[in-house]
Amino acid sequence: MSFFDKFKAGVSDAGNKAKILVEVNRLKLQNNGKKSDIDEQLLEIGKVVFAATEAGQRPPEEESIQSYVAKIHQLNFEIEQNLLHIANLTDEKVCRGCGNSSALNAKFCAHCGRTFEVIQVQSEELRKEIPLLEETRDQEEPK
């Protein structure tokens, strides 16, 4: 391999690493935005609880905070998906306990010592299908 071929391969490798770094930073920025959205949802829950307490209702009605809780669950799921995507891009795994990255072949988190879980995925044939909730609508016939 000549000098220029090695140089070209090095430049190509650096370009690929730069693309990965840009994607990782984009996902981390998205996660920070989602964490801010979670904080906003928690603030709204606090406002609802305060208003209910002022009105003499303890605890507040579950329906009044359910939409905020659902949004928080959705945002946490999206953050988790982004973390998995980051781990796939960087050949690292993220500790669910402390959030720090470790080498892909590590069995324990180097920061907190938590054991990494091995998750076995079942084949499509063995998975149970979870039925979706269907809306029941009263269909009116024209009179």
C-alpha positions, 0 to 999 in steps of 0.5 A: 500500500502506498503512502497516498493509499494509507493517507486516503484510508486515514482521511476516510476513517476520520470522516466516518468517525466525525459523522458518528460524533456528529450523530452522537452529539445530535442525539445527546442534544435531543435527550437534553431537550427531552429532559427539559420537557420532563421537567416542564411536565413535572412542574405542571403536575406540581401546579395541579397538585397545588391547585387541588390542595388549595381547593381542599382536594387531597390527593388530586384527581388522577385524571388531572395528572394522567396526561402529564404522566403519560407524556413523561413515560413517552419522553423517558422511552424516547431518551432510552431509545436515543441512548441505545442508538448512541451505544450502537454507534459508539460500540459502548453500552450505557449503564442503566444505574448511573448513565456512564458508558463502558466498553461493549465487552464489560460485564460491570459498570466501571463507575458504579459497579452495577452488573450489565444485564444480558437480554435475550430476544425471542424469535418473532414466532415465540412472542405473544401479540399484545392486543391493542385497545379498540375504541368502542363507538356507537354507530348510528344508522341513518333514519 
